[in-house]
Amino acid sequence: MTDSLVLASIMIAALVILLPLLFHLTKYLGASSDNVRKNETVEGGIRLVHKDAFESFNVKFFLIGIIFLIFDVEILFMFPWAMNLRELGLFALIEMFVFIALLLAGLIYVYKSGILKWT
């Protein structure tokens, strides 16, 4: 057997033995608490209680998610532009400034309309 095959076999064997052992040891070595409040599920400041699935839900969660996606997708356009800026030239630089200005206008609109206020 080659040296690299022996090394790979030892590493795989060590992982197969050590990982389950370490996971098992954390049960005994780690801090534990049977506190009821620790086990409660809290999402975004609203306590989740087992209720009917057809209960109304605050639309702010969806608005924040959609706004995040809209402003996060801008990275998909900016990254390839930044990688090819030298080949694209001055016109692409001006176009990106216009794009960023439109995004800034959208962010100002969202802020002024109060969508980002949680209360």
N, CA, C and O atoms as a GROMACS GRO file, in nm:
protein
  476
    1MET      N    1   0.084  -0.119   0.000
    1MET     CA    2   0.000   0.000   0.000
    1MET      C    3   0.088   0.125   0.000
    1MET      O    4   0.197   0.127   0.057
    2THR      N    5   0.037   0.225  -0.065
    2THR     CA    6   0.114   0.350  -0.070
    2THR      C    7   0.097   0.427   0.060
    2THR      O    8   0.005   0.402   0.138
    3ASP      N    9   0.188   0.521   0.079
    3ASP     CA   10   0.185   0.599   0.203
    3ASP      C   11   0.059   0.684   0.215
    3ASP      O   12   0.002   0.697   0.323
    4SER      N   13   0.016   0.742   0.102
    4SER     CA   14  -0.103   0.826   0.108
    4SER      C   15  -0.230   0.745   0.136
    4SER      O   16  -0.322   0.794   0.200
    5LEU      N   17  -0.235   0.621   0.088
    5LEU     CA   18  -0.351   0.536   0.116
    5LEU      C   19  -0.355   0.497   0.264
    5LEU      O   20  -0.462   0.492   0.324
    6VAL      N   21  -0.239   0.471   0.321
    6VAL     CA   22  -0.233   0.439   0.464
    6VAL      C   23  -0.275   0.560   0.546
    6VAL      O   24  -0.352   0.547   0.642
    7LEU      N   25  -0.224   0.678   0.510
    7LEU     CA   26  -0.261   0.800   0.582
    7LEU      C   27  -0.410   0.828   0.571
    7LEU      O   28  -0.474   0.864   0.670
    8ALA      N   29  -0.467   0.812   0.452
    8ALA     CA   30  -0.611   0.834   0.434
    8ALA      C   31  -0.692   0.734   0.515
    8ALA      O   32  -0.794   0.770   0.573
    9SER      N   33  -0.648   0.609   0.519
    9SER     CA   34  -0.719   0.507   0.598
    9SER      C   35  -0.715   0.539   0.747
    9SER      O   36  -0.815   0.522   0.817
   10ILE      N   37  -0.602   0.585   0.794
   10ILE     CA   38  -0.591   0.620   0.936
   10ILE      C   39  -0.680   0.739   0.968
   10ILE      O   40  -0.746   0.742   1.072
   11MET      N   41  -0.682   0.839   0.880
   11MET     CA   42  -0.766   0.956   0.904
   11MET      C   43  -0.914   0.920   0.903
   11MET      O   44  -0.989   0.968   0.988
   12ILE      N   45  -0.956   0.838   0.810
   12ILE     CA   46  -1.096   0.797   0.805
   12ILE      C   47  -1.133   0.715   0.928
   12ILE      O   48  -1.240   0.735   0.986
   13ALA      N   49  -1.045   0.624   0.969
   13ALA     CA   50  -1.071   0.544   1.090
   13ALA      C   51  -1.079   0.634   1.213
   13ALA      O   52  -1.163   0.612   1.300
   14ALA      N   53  -0.991   0.733   1.221
   14ALA     CA   54  -0.993   0.823   1.336
   14ALA      C   55  -1.124   0.902   1.338
   14ALA      O   56  -1.182   0.922   1.445
   15LEU      N   57  -1.168   0.948   1.222
   15LEU     CA   58  -1.294   1.021   1.218
   15LEU      C   59  -1.412   0.933   1.255
   15LEU      O   60  -1.502   0.976   1.328
   16VAL      N   61  -1.413   0.812   1.205
   16VAL     CA   62  -1.525   0.721   1.234
   16VAL      C   63  -1.531   0.687   1.382
   16VAL      O   64  -1.639   0.667   1.436
   17ILE      N   65  -1.416   0.681   1.446
   17ILE     CA   66  -1.415   0.647   1.589
   17ILE      C   67  -1.431   0.772   1.676
   17ILE      O   68  -1.507   0.770   1.773
   18LEU      N   69  -1.360   0.880   1.643
   18LEU     CA   70  -1.359   0.997   1.730
   18LEU      C   71  -1.486   1.080   1.726
   18LEU      O   72  -1.531   1.127   1.830
   19LEU      N   73  -1.545   1.099   1.610
   19LEU     CA   74  -1.664   1.184   1.604
   19LEU      C   75  -1.781   1.132   1.688
   19LEU      O   76  -1.836   1.208   1.767
   20PRO      N   77  -1.820   1.004   1.674
   20PRO     CA   78  -1.928   0.958   1.763
   20PRO      C   79  -1.890   0.965   1.911
   20PRO      O   80  -1.974   0.993   1.996
   21LEU      N   81  -1.762   0.938   1.940
   21LEU     CA   82  -1.718   0.945   2.079
   21LEU      C   83  -1.728   1.088   2.133
   21LEU      O   84  -1.774   1.108   2.245
   22LEU      N   85  -1.685   1.185   2.054
   22LEU     CA   86  -1.693   1.324   2.098
   22LEU      C   87  -1.838   1.371   2.113
   22LEU      O   88  -1.871   1.443   2.207
   23PHE      N   89  -1.923   1.332   2.021
   23PHE     CA   90  -2.064   1.367   2.034
   23PHE      C   91  -2.125   1.306   2.160
   23PHE      O   92  -2.208   1.369   2.227
   24HIS      N   93  -2.085   1.186   2.192
   24HIS     CA   94  -2.137   1.120   2.312
   24HIS      C   95  -2.082   1.186   2.439
   24HIS      O   96  -2.154   1.199   2.538
   25LEU      N   97  -1.956   1.229   2.435
   25LEU     CA   98  -1.895   1.292   2.552
   25LEU      C   99  -1.955   1.430   2.582
   25LEU      O  100  -1.958   1.472   2.697
   26THR      N  101  -2.001   1.501   2.480
   26THR     CA  102  -2.057   1.633   2.505
   26THR      C  103  -2.182   1.627   2.593
   26THR      O  104  -2.215   1.723   2.662
   27LYS      N  105  -2.250   1.513   2.590
   27LYS     CA  106  -2.367   1.497   2.675
   27LYS      C  107  -2.327   1.501   2.822
   27LYS      O  108  -2.403   1.551   2.906
   28TYR      N  109  -2.210   1.449   2.854
   28TYR     CA  110  -2.167   1.443   2.993
   28TYR      C  111  -2.078   1.561   3.033
   28TYR      O  112  -2.081   1.603   3.148
   29LEU      N  113  -2.002   1.615   2.939
   29LEU     CA  114  -1.908   1.722   2.972
   29LEU      C  115  -1.971   1.860   2.961
   29LEU      O  116  -1.928   1.953   3.030
   30GLY      N  117  -2.069   1.875   2.878
   30GLY     CA  118  -2.129   2.006   2.856
   30GLY      C  119  -2.227   2.043   2.966
   30GLY      O  120  -2.276   1.958   3.040
   31ALA      N  121  -2.256   2.172   2.973
   31ALA     CA  122  -2.353   2.219   3.071
   31ALA      C  123  -2.493   2.179   3.026
   31ALA      O  124  -2.526   2.184   2.908
   32SER      N  125  -2.571   2.140   3.122
   32SER     CA  126  -2.709   2.103   3.089
   32SER      C  127  -2.803   2.180   3.180
   32SER      O  128  -2.771   2.213   3.294
   33SER      N  129  -2.920   2.205   3.126
   33SER     CA  130  -3.019   2.278   3.202
   33SER      C  131  -3.156   2.223   3.166
   33SER      O  132  -3.188   2.204   3.048
   34ASP      N  133  -3.235   2.198   3.264
   34ASP     CA  134  -3.371   2.151   3.242
   34ASP      C  135  -3.470   2.266   3.258
   34ASP      O  136  -3.585   2.246   3.294
   35ASN      N  137  -3.423   2.386   3.231
   35ASN     CA  138  -3.505   2.504   3.244
   35ASN      C  139  -3.612   2.504   3.134
   35ASN      O  140  -3.581   2.483   3.017
   36VAL      N  141  -3.735   2.527   3.172
   36VAL     CA  142  -3.844   2.526   3.075
   36VAL      C  143  -3.831   2.642   2.978
   36VAL      O  144  -3.862   2.627   2.860
   37ARG      N  145  -3.786   2.758   3.025
   37ARG     CA  146  -3.773   2.877   2.939
   37ARG      C  147  -3.665   2.858   2.833
   37ARG      O  148  -3.674   2.914   2.724
   38LYS      N  149  -3.564   2.778   2.864
   38LYS     CA  150  -3.457   2.756   2.768
   38LYS      C  151  -3.507   2.677   2.648
   38LYS      O  152  -3.458   2.697   2.537
   39ASN      N  153  -3.600   2.591   2.667
   39ASN     CA  154  -3.650   2.505   2.561
   39ASN      C  155  -3.764   2.566   2.482
   39ASN      O  156  -3.818   2.502   2.391
   40GLU      N  157  -3.803   2.690   2.514
   40GLU     CA  158  -3.910   2.755   2.438
   40GLU      C  159  -3.858   2.802   2.304
   40GLU      O  160  -3.742   2.841   2.291
   41THR      N  161  -3.943   2.799   2.205
   41THR     CA  162  -3.907   2.848   2.072
   41THR      C  163  -3.953   2.991   2.058
   41THR      O  164  -4.071   3.021   2.077
   42VAL      N  165  -3.861   3.080   2.025
   42VAL     CA  166  -3.894   3.221   2.005
   42VAL      C  167  -3.838   3.261   1.868
   42VAL      O  168  -3.718   3.248   1.845
   43GLU      N  169  -3.923   3.308   1.780
   43GLU     CA  170  -3.881   3.352   1.647
   43GLU      C  171  -3.913   3.499   1.631
   43GLU      O  172  -4.030   3.538   1.632
   44GLY      N  173  -3.812   3.581   1.616
   44GLY     CA  174  -3.832   3.723   1.588
   44GLY      C  175  -3.908   3.798   1.695
   44GLY      O  176  -3.977   3.895   1.664
   45GLY      N  177  -3.898   3.757   1.818
   45GLY     CA  178  -3.962   3.829   1.926
   45GLY      C  179  -4.106   3.788   1.950
   45GLY      O  180  -4.170   3.842   2.041
   46ILE      N  181  -4.157   3.694   1.873
   46ILE     CA  182  -4.294   3.648   1.893
   46ILE      C  183  -4.288   3.505   1.945
   46ILE      O  184  -4.226   3.418   1.885
   47ARG      N  185  -4.352   3.483   2.056
   47ARG     CA  186  -4.352   3.348   2.112
   47ARG      C  187  -4.444   3.259   2.029
   47ARG      O  188  -4.560   3.290   2.004
   48LEU      N  189  -4.387   3.147   1.989
   48LEU     CA  190  -4.465   3.052   1.911
   48LEU      C  191  -4.539   2.959   2.005
   48LEU      O  192  -4.480   2.900   2.096
   49VAL      N  193  -4.664   2.948   1.983
   49VAL     CA  194  -4.748   2.860   2.062
   49VAL      C  195  -4.817   2.766   1.965
   49VAL      O  196  -4.845   2.803   1.851
   50HIS      N  197  -4.844   2.647   2.008
   50HIS     CA  198  -4.912   2.553   1.920
   50HIS      C  199  -5.056   2.597   1.900
   50HIS      O  200  -5.140   2.585   1.990
   51LYS      N  201  -5.082   2.649   1.781
   51LYS     CA  202  -5.214   2.700   1.749
   51LYS      C  203  -5.258   2.644   1.614
   51LYS      O  204  -5.190   2.562   1.553
   52ASP      N  205  -5.372   2.691   1.572
   52ASP     CA  206  -5.426   2.648   1.444
   52ASP      C  207  -5.336   2.695   1.330
   52ASP      O  208  -5.281   2.805   1.336
   53ALA      N  209  -5.319   2.613   1.227
   53ALA     CA  210  -5.232   2.646   1.114
   53ALA      C  211  -5.289   2.759   1.030
   53ALA      O  212  -5.213   2.823   0.957
   54PHE      N  213  -5.416   2.785   1.037
   54PHE     CA  214  -5.479   2.888   0.955
   54PHE      C  215  -5.492   3.021   1.027
   54PHE      O  216  -5.567   3.109   0.984
   55GLU      N  217  -5.419   3.038   1.136
   55GLU     CA  218  -5.422   3.163   1.210
   55GLU      C  219  -5.347   3.270   1.132
   55GLU      O  220  -5.250   3.241   1.062
   56SER      N  221  -5.391   3.394   1.145
   56SER     CA  222  -5.326   3.503   1.071
   56SER      C  223  -5.185   3.524   1.125
   56SER      O  224  -5.158   3.503   1.243
   57PHE      N  225  -5.096   3.567   1.037
   57PHE     CA  226  -4.956   3.584   1.069
   57PHE      C  227  -4.916   3.726   1.030
   57PHE      O  228  -4.966   3.779   0.931
   58ASN      N  229  -4.828   3.786   1.106
   58ASN     CA  230  -4.786   3.923   1.081
   58ASN      C  231  -4.715   3.933   0.946
   58ASN      O  232  -4.621   3.858   0.920
   59VAL      N  233  -4.760   4.024   0.861
   59VAL     CA  234  -4.706   4.038   0.726
   59VAL      C  235  -4.568   4.101   0.728
   59VAL      O  236  -4.498   4.096   0.627
   60LYS      N  237  -4.525   4.161   0.839
   60LYS     CA  238  -4.392   4.220   0.849
   60LYS      C  239  -4.282   4.118   0.824
   60LYS      O  240  -4.179   4.150   0.765
   61PHE      N  241  -4.304   3.994   0.868
   61PHE     CA  242  -4.203   3.891   0.845
   61PHE      C  243  -4.180   3.871   0.696
   61PHE      O  244  -4.066   3.859   0.652
   62PHE      N  245  -4.287   3.868   0.618
   62PHE     CA  246  -4.276   3.847   0.475
   62PHE      C  247  -4.215   3.968   0.406
   62PHE      O  248  -4.133   3.953   0.316
   63LEU      N  249  -4.253   4.088   0.447
   63LEU     CA  250  -4.198   4.209   0.387
   63LEU      C  251  -4.049   4.221   0.410
   63LEU      O  252  -3.974   4.254   0.318
   64ILE      N  253  -4.005   4.194   0.531
   64ILE     CA  254  -3.862   4.200   0.561
   64ILE      C  255  -3.787   4.097   0.478
   64ILE      O  256  -3.679   4.125   0.426
   65GLY      N  257  -3.843   3.977   0.464
   65GLY     CA  258  -3.779   3.873   0.384
   65GLY      C  259  -3.768   3.911   0.238
   65GLY      O  260  -3.664   3.891   0.176
   66ILE      N  261  -3.874   3.966   0.182
   66ILE     CA  262  -3.873   4.006   0.041
   66ILE      C  263  -3.777   4.122   0.018
   66ILE      O  264  -3.705   4.124  -0.081
   67ILE      N  265  -3.776   4.220   0.109
   67ILE     CA  266  -3.684   4.332   0.096
   67ILE      C  267  -3.540   4.283   0.105
   67ILE      O  268  -3.453   4.331   0.032
   68PHE      N  269  -3.514   4.189   0.196
   68PHE     CA  270  -3.379   4.133   0.205
   68PHE      C  271  -3.338   4.066   0.075
   68PHE      O  272  -3.226   4.086   0.028
   69LEU      N  273  -3.427   3.989   0.016
   69LEU     CA  274  -3.394   3.923  -0.110
   69LEU      C  275  -3.369   4.023  -0.222
   69LEU      O  276  -3.276   4.005  -0.301
   70ILE      N  277  -3.450   4.126  -0.229
   70ILE     CA  278  -3.432   4.226  -0.335
   70ILE      C  279  -3.296   4.294  -0.323
   70ILE      O  280  -3.225   4.308  -0.422
   71PHE      N  281  -3.260   4.336  -0.203
   71PHE     CA  282  -3.133   4.406  -0.187
   71PHE      C  283  -3.015   4.310  -0.182
   71PHE      O  284  -2.901   4.353  -0.200
   72ASP      N  285  -3.039   4.183  -0.160
   72ASP     CA  286  -2.930   4.085  -0.159
   72ASP      C  287  -2.896   4.041  -0.301
   72ASP      O  288  -2.781   4.007  -0.328
   73VAL      N  289  -2.991   4.041  -0.391
   73VAL     CA  290  -2.968   4.000  -0.528
   73VAL      C  291  -2.878   4.098  -0.601
   73VAL      O  292  -2.819   4.064  -0.704
   74GLU      N  293  -2.865   4.220  -0.548
   74GLU     CA  294  -2.777   4.318  -0.613
   74GLU      C  295  -2.633   4.268  -0.617
   74GLU      O  296  -2.558   4.305  -0.707
   75ILE      N  297  -2.594   4.184  -0.523
   75ILE     CA  298  -2.459   4.129  -0.522
   75ILE      C  299  -2.437   4.042  -0.646
   75ILE      O  300  -2.327   4.036  -0.699
   76LEU      N  301  -2.542   3.974  -0.690
   76LEU     CA  302  -2.530   3.892  -0.810
   76LEU      C  303  -2.495   3.976  -0.932
   76LEU      O  304  -2.430   3.926  -1.024
   77PHE      N  305  -2.536   4.100  -0.935
   77PHE     CA  306  -2.503   4.188  -1.046
   77PHE      C  307  -2.369   4.260  -1.024
   77PHE      O  308  -2.297   4.288  -1.120
   78MET      N  309  -2.337   4.288  -0.900
   78MET     CA  310  -2.215   4.364  -0.873
   78MET      C  311  -2.088   4.281  -0.882
   78MET      O  312  -1.984   4.332  -0.924
   79PHE      N  313  -2.094   4.156  -0.844
   79PHE     CA  314  -1.972   4.076  -0.843
   79PHE      C  315  -1.914   4.054  -0.982
   79PHE      O  316  -1.794   4.079  -1.001
   80PRO      N  317  -1.992   4.009  -1.081
   80PRO     CA  318  -1.932   3.995  -1.215
   80PRO      C  319  -1.888   4.129  -1.273
   80PRO      O  320  -1.788   4.136  -1.346
   81TRP      N  321  -1.960   4.235  -1.242
   81TRP     CA  322  -1.920   4.368  -1.288
   81TRP      C  323  -1.784   4.405  -1.230
   81TRP      O  324  -1.698   4.455  -1.302
   82ALA      N  325  -1.764   4.380  -1.101
   82ALA     CA  326  -1.638   4.415  -1.037
   82ALA      C  327  -1.523   4.332  -1.092
   82ALA      O  328  -1.410   4.380  -1.101
   83MET      N  329  -1.550   4.207  -1.128
   83MET     CA  330  -1.444   4.121  -1.180
   83MET      C  331  -1.400   4.164  -1.320
   83MET      O  332  -1.285   4.142  -1.358
   84ASN      N  333  -1.489   4.225  -1.397
   84ASN     CA  334  -1.460   4.262  -1.536
   84ASN      C  335  -1.456   4.413  -1.557
   84ASN      O  336  -1.472   4.459  -1.670
   85LEU      N  337  -1.434   4.489  -1.454
   85LEU     CA  338  -1.442   4.635  -1.466
   85LEU      C  339  -1.338   4.691  -1.562
   85LEU      O  340  -1.369   4.784  -1.638
   86ARG      N  341  -1.218   4.638  -1.561
   86ARG     CA  342  -1.114   4.691  -1.650
   86ARG      C  343  -1.149   4.670  -1.796
   86ARG      O  344  -1.123   4.757  -1.880
   87GLU      N  345  -1.207   4.555  -1.829
   87GLU     CA  346  -1.243   4.529  -1.968
   87GLU      C  347  -1.367   4.607  -2.011
   87GLU      O  348  -1.382   4.642  -2.128
   88LEU      N  349  -1.455   4.635  -1.916
   88LEU     CA  350  -1.580   4.702  -1.949
   88LEU      C  351  -1.563   4.852  -1.970
   88LEU      O  352  -1.630   4.911  -2.055
   89GLY      N  353  -1.475   4.913  -1.895
   89GLY     CA  354  -1.445   5.053  -1.916
   89GLY      C  355  -1.532   5.150  -1.838
   89GLY      O  356  -1.602   5.114  -1.744
   90LEU      N  357  -1.524   5.276  -1.882
   90LEU     CA  358  -1.589   5.386  -1.811
   90LEU      C  359  -1.741   5.378  -1.820
   90LEU      O  360  -1.810   5.413  -1.724
   91PHE      N  361  -1.794   5.332  -1.932
   91PHE     CA  362  -1.939   5.324  -1.948
   91PHE      C  363  -2.002   5.230  -1.844
   91PHE      O  364  -2.107   5.259  -1.788
   92ALA      N  365  -1.935   5.116  -1.819
   92ALA     CA  366  -1.985   5.021  -1.718
   92ALA      C  367  -1.977   5.080  -1.578
   92ALA      O  368  -2.063   5.053  -1.494
   93LEU      N  369  -1.876   5.161  -1.553
   93LEU     CA  370  -1.865   5.226  -1.423
   93LEU      C  371  -1.982   5.322  -1.401
   93LEU      O  372  -2.041   5.325  -1.293
   94ILE      N  373  -2.015   5.400  -1.503
   94ILE     CA  374  -2.127   5.493  -1.494
   94ILE      C  375  -2.259   5.416  -1.478
   94ILE      O  376  -2.345   5.456  -1.399
   95GLU      N  377  -2.275   5.307  -1.552
   95GLU     CA  378  -2.396   5.225  -1.538
   95GLU      C  379  -2.411   5.171  -1.397
   95GLU      O  380  -2.522   5.167  -1.343
   96MET      N  381  -2.300   5.128  -1.335
   96MET     CA  382  -2.308   5.074  -1.199
   96MET      C  383  -2.343   5.183  -1.100
   96MET      O  384  -2.416   5.158  -1.004
   97PHE      N  385  -2.293   5.305  -1.122
   97PHE     CA  386  -2.333   5.414  -1.033
   97PHE      C  387  -2.482   5.444  -1.046
   97PHE      O  388  -2.548   5.475  -0.946
   98VAL      N  389  -2.537   5.434  -1.166
   98VAL     CA  390  -2.682   5.452  -1.185
   98VAL      C  391  -2.758   5.339  -1.114
   98VAL      O  392  -2.859   5.364  -1.049
   99PHE      N  393  -2.708   5.216  -1.126
   99PHE     CA  394  -2.771   5.101  -1.061
   99PHE      C  395  -2.772   5.118  -0.909
   99PHE      O  396  -2.873   5.095  -0.843
  100ILE      N  397  -2.658   5.160  -0.854
  100ILE     CA  398  -2.650   5.181  -0.709
  100ILE      C  399  -2.739   5.296  -0.666
  100ILE      O  400  -2.798   5.292  -0.558
  101ALA      N  401  -2.749   5.399  -0.749
  101ALA     CA  402  -2.838   5.511  -0.716
  101ALA      C  403  -2.984   5.466  -0.713
  101ALA      O  404  -3.060   5.509  -0.626
  102LEU      N  405  -3.023   5.379  -0.806
  102LEU     CA  406  -3.161   5.325  -0.804
  102LEU      C  407  -3.185   5.240  -0.680
  102LEU      O  408  -3.292   5.247  -0.620
  103LEU      N  409  -3.086   5.160  -0.642
  103LEU     CA  410  -3.100   5.080  -0.519
  103LEU      C  411  -3.109   5.170  -0.396
  103LEU      O  412  -3.187   5.143  -0.305
  104LEU      N  413  -3.030   5.275  -0.394
  104LEU     CA  414  -3.036   5.368  -0.282
  104LEU      C  415  -3.172   5.438  -0.276
  104LEU      O  416  -3.226   5.459  -0.168
  105ALA      N  417  -3.226   5.473  -0.392
  105ALA     CA  418  -3.360   5.534  -0.394
  105ALA      C  419  -3.464   5.435  -0.342
  105ALA      O  420  -3.555   5.474  -0.269
  106GLY      N  421  -3.452   5.309  -0.378
  106GLY     CA  422  -3.544   5.207  -0.326
  106GLY      C  423  -3.531   5.190  -0.177
  106GLY      O  424  -3.632   5.174  -0.107
  107LEU      N  425  -3.408   5.192  -0.126
  107LEU     CA  426  -3.388   5.180   0.018
  107LEU      C  427  -3.444   5.299   0.093
  107LEU      O  428  -3.502   5.284   0.200
  108ILE      N  429  -3.427   5.418   0.037
  108ILE     CA  430  -3.484   5.538   0.100
  108ILE      C  431  -3.636   5.530   0.101
  108ILE      O  432  -3.700   5.567   0.200
  109TYR      N  433  -3.694   5.481  -0.008
  109TYR     CA  434  -3.840   5.466  -0.012
  109TYR      C  435  -3.889   5.368   0.094
  109TYR      O  436  -3.987   5.393   0.164
  110VAL      N  437  -3.819   5.254   0.107
  110VAL     CA  438  -3.857   5.155   0.208
  110VAL      C  439  -3.845   5.214   0.347
  110VAL      O  440  -3.932   5.192   0.432
  111TYR      N  441  -3.738   5.289   0.371
  111TYR     CA  442  -3.719   5.349   0.503
  111TYR      C  443  -3.825   5.454   0.533
  111TYR      O  444  -3.880   5.458   0.643
  112LYS      N  445  -3.854   5.540   0.436
  112LYS     CA  446  -3.952   5.647   0.456
  112LYS      C  447  -4.093   5.592   0.473
  112LYS      O  448  -4.174   5.650   0.545
  113SER      N  449  -4.124   5.480   0.408
  113SER     CA  450  -4.259   5.425   0.419
  113SER      C  451  -4.280   5.350   0.550
  113SER      O  452  -4.392   5.311   0.582
  114GLY      N  453  -4.173   5.330   0.627
  114GLY     CA  454  -4.187   5.270   0.759
  114GLY      C  455  -4.193   5.118   0.761
  114GLY      O  456  -4.233   5.059   0.861
  115ILE      N  457  -4.155   5.056   0.653
  115ILE     CA  458  -4.161   4.909   0.647
  115ILE      C  459  -4.060   4.848   0.742
  115ILE      O  460  -4.085   4.741   0.798
  116LEU      N  461  -3.946   4.912   0.761
  116LEU     CA  462  -3.840   4.856   0.845
  116LEU      C  463  -3.864   4.878   0.995
  116LEU      O  464  -3.790   4.823   1.077
  117LYS      N  465  -3.964   4.956   1.032
  117LYS     CA  466  -3.996   4.976   1.174
  117LYS      C  467  -4.071   4.853   1.224
  117LYS      O  468  -4.171   4.811   1.167
  118TRP      N  469  -4.021   4.798   1.331
  118TRP     CA  470  -4.079   4.673   1.381
  118TRP      C  471  -4.201   4.696   1.467
  118TRP      O  472  -4.288   4.609   1.475
  119THR      N  473  -4.210   4.810   1.532
  119THR     CA  474  -4.324   4.832   1.622
  119THR      C  475  -4.438   4.899   1.552
  119THR      O  476  -4.542   4.925   1.614
   0.00000   0.00000   0.00000
